[in-house]
Amino acid sequence: MNDRAAVHPPGFLADLTRFLFFIGKGGFGKTSIACAAALALANSGKSVVLVSTDPASNLDEILDVPLGNLPVAVPGAERAA
């Protein structure tokens, strides 16, 4: 793969803090960005736990896994749970 075709993570994933929070008004893509960030980090070898405090969260639909009160591995992500 040449550099032009390489996928580079956004800057906020390059210099990580221990926790990332995605906040804001409804309908702005917080869940989508949180899922994309979690999968990118997991696929780069990081251990990741993705948590939503939204009672109407659709993480299960986005990640295509049944979710509950315990961590669940996400197929296709090397270390996501």
C-alpha beads as a LAMMPS data file, in Angstrom:
LAMMPS data file: protein, C-alpha beads

81 atoms
80 bonds

1 atom types
1 bond types

-500.0 500.0 xlo xhi
-500.0 500.0 ylo yhi
-500.0 500.0 zlo zhi

Masses

1 110.0

Atoms # bond

1 1 1 0.000 0.000 0.000
2 1 1 1.402 3.402 -0.895
3 1 1 1.122 6.480 1.346
4 1 1 -1.699 7.932 -0.718
5 1 1 -3.837 4.855 -0.105
6 1 1 -2.846 4.486 3.556
7 1 1 -5.457 5.265 6.174
8 1 1 -4.200 7.657 8.829
9 1 1 -6.073 7.985 12.126
10 1 1 -7.320 11.428 13.122
11 1 1 -5.063 13.476 15.378
12 1 1 -7.104 12.932 18.527
13 1 1 -6.282 9.200 18.320
14 1 1 -2.556 9.808 17.875
15 1 1 -1.893 11.370 21.305
16 1 1 -4.330 9.525 23.555
17 1 1 -5.512 10.225 27.042
18 1 1 -6.723 7.337 29.218
19 1 1 -10.370 8.210 28.552
20 1 1 -12.148 9.696 25.532
21 1 1 -15.579 11.250 25.895
22 1 1 -17.833 12.119 22.967
23 1 1 -20.438 14.616 24.105
24 1 1 -22.863 17.035 22.542
25 1 1 -26.385 17.602 21.377
26 1 1 -28.340 14.717 19.840
27 1 1 -27.971 13.914 16.173
28 1 1 -24.359 15.026 15.708
29 1 1 -22.769 11.568 15.341
30 1 1 -21.350 10.963 18.806
31 1 1 -22.164 7.253 18.717
32 1 1 -20.805 6.815 15.199
33 1 1 -17.531 8.577 16.030
34 1 1 -17.183 6.694 19.322
35 1 1 -17.653 3.352 17.535
36 1 1 -15.222 4.278 14.766
37 1 1 -12.625 5.447 17.290
38 1 1 -13.029 2.321 19.426
39 1 1 -12.671 0.002 16.435
40 1 1 -9.651 1.919 15.097
41 1 1 -7.939 1.754 18.480
42 1 1 -8.755 -1.938 18.946
43 1 1 -7.484 -2.763 15.475
44 1 1 -4.242 -0.941 16.245
45 1 1 -3.705 -3.232 19.233
46 1 1 -5.129 -1.143 22.066
47 1 1 -7.420 -2.624 24.703
48 1 1 -10.759 -0.815 24.419
49 1 1 -13.964 -0.675 26.419
50 1 1 -16.768 1.283 24.758
51 1 1 -19.489 2.478 27.143
52 1 1 -22.660 4.414 26.440
53 1 1 -24.700 6.182 29.106
54 1 1 -27.504 6.879 26.638
55 1 1 -30.556 4.743 27.492
56 1 1 -31.541 4.878 23.809
57 1 1 -28.081 3.881 22.578
58 1 1 -27.900 1.904 19.357
59 1 1 -24.363 0.545 19.816
60 1 1 -25.708 -2.981 19.367
61 1 1 -27.078 -2.083 15.941
62 1 1 -23.948 -0.237 14.826
63 1 1 -21.578 -2.995 15.997
64 1 1 -23.993 -5.808 15.070
65 1 1 -23.627 -7.594 18.424
66 1 1 -26.116 -8.233 21.233
67 1 1 -25.163 -6.051 24.198
68 1 1 -26.013 -6.281 27.866
69 1 1 -24.462 -5.642 31.275
70 1 1 -21.236 -7.546 30.583
71 1 1 -18.437 -6.859 28.084
72 1 1 -18.936 -8.464 24.665
73 1 1 -16.244 -9.114 22.062
74 1 1 -16.851 -7.366 18.763
75 1 1 -16.194 -9.642 15.772
76 1 1 -13.681 -8.159 13.372
77 1 1 -11.912 -6.089 16.014
78 1 1 -8.726 -7.632 17.322
79 1 1 -9.022 -6.470 20.928
80 1 1 -12.400 -4.731 21.241
81 1 1 -14.771 -5.855 23.967

Bonds

1 1 1 2
2 1 2 3
3 1 3 4
4 1 4 5
5 1 5 6
6 1 6 7
7 1 7 8
8 1 8 9
9 1 9 10
10 1 10 11
11 1 11 12
12 1 12 13
13 1 13 14
14 1 14 15
15 1 15 16
16 1 16 17
17 1 17 18
18 1 18 19
19 1 19 20
20 1 20 21
21 1 21 22
22 1 22 23
23 1 23 24
24 1 24 25
25 1 25 26
26 1 26 27
27 1 27 28
28 1 28 29
29 1 29 30
30 1 30 31
31 1 31 32
32 1 32 33
33 1 33 34
34 1 34 35
35 1 35 36
36 1 36 37
37 1 37 38
38 1 38 39
39 1 39 40
40 1 40 41
41 1 41 42
42 1 42 43
43 1 43 44
44 1 44 45
45 1 45 46
46 1 46 47
47 1 47 48
48 1 48 49
49 1 49 50
50 1 50 51
51 1 51 52
52 1 52 53
53 1 53 54
54 1 54 55
55 1 55 56
56 1 56 57
57 1 57 58
58 1 58 59
59 1 59 60
60 1 60 61
61 1 61 62
62 1 62 63
63 1 63 64
64 1 64 65
65 1 65 66
66 1 66 67
67 1 67 68
68 1 68 69
69 1 69 70
70 1 70 71
71 1 71 72
72 1 72 73
73 1 73 74
74 1 74 75
75 1 75 76
76 1 76 77
77 1 77 78
78 1 78 79
79 1 79 80
80 1 80 81
